[in-house]
Amino acid sequence: MRKLGVNIGSKVLVVKRGEIIPKIERVVEEEGLSLLPIAAPVKCEVCGQALVDDGSRFYCPKKDCSKRILHRLLKFQSVVDIRDFGVTLIENLFKDKRLKCISDIYSLSIEDLVPYFLNEESREADKKSLGAEKVYKSKKAHTNMKLSVFIAGFDIEGVGETTVEKLVAAGFDSLDKLLSANMDQIAAVHGFAETMAQIIVEGLKDNADEMRALVNS
């Protein structure tokens, strides 16, 4: 919006890219239009922390912001693709403070999951929850995964599977090697600049304890 100079009330030219995706090409300048500037958010709507503006997006820098934690849990689930462990279930477990970090996903027992599938009357009647058993088996089946998937699941900004695969191909083919890598070593990999190297090193450092705990559990 900044680059294009878009305001509330602007008339814009929209084109199709890739045969379907609409893209705002430019602002059409016309006299007589009543324009209002777009007010950018300044604080996180959840924790009140001042947002960081990196030029292309706004984000909350507070690591323990509940919205960021929930987003991390959802990101891990989507990357690792733990089927049957859906968004609603994650949100409810998070709301009940049963999920506070990625490690908690793997600590869930069938008994922990049953209340989210059966009501109290059914539980008292000793009914089995096929849904709870299905989710439990699904997450147990996702304890082994590629290093690139594991790292990408931790929601480090801009670090997806492809990024990690490039680092693995460059010789950082174990968790210990990645966690011990410094900025210069990462920046030396083809396609990585200092800024990306800094993001990766800091992101890995922030999540190192939990990553090691999960691998060693």
Summary of the structure (lengths in Angstrom):
residues: 217
radius of gyration: 22.2
end to end distance: 46.3
largest distance: 72.3
contacts: 533
relative contact order: 0.08
helix: 47%
strand: 11%
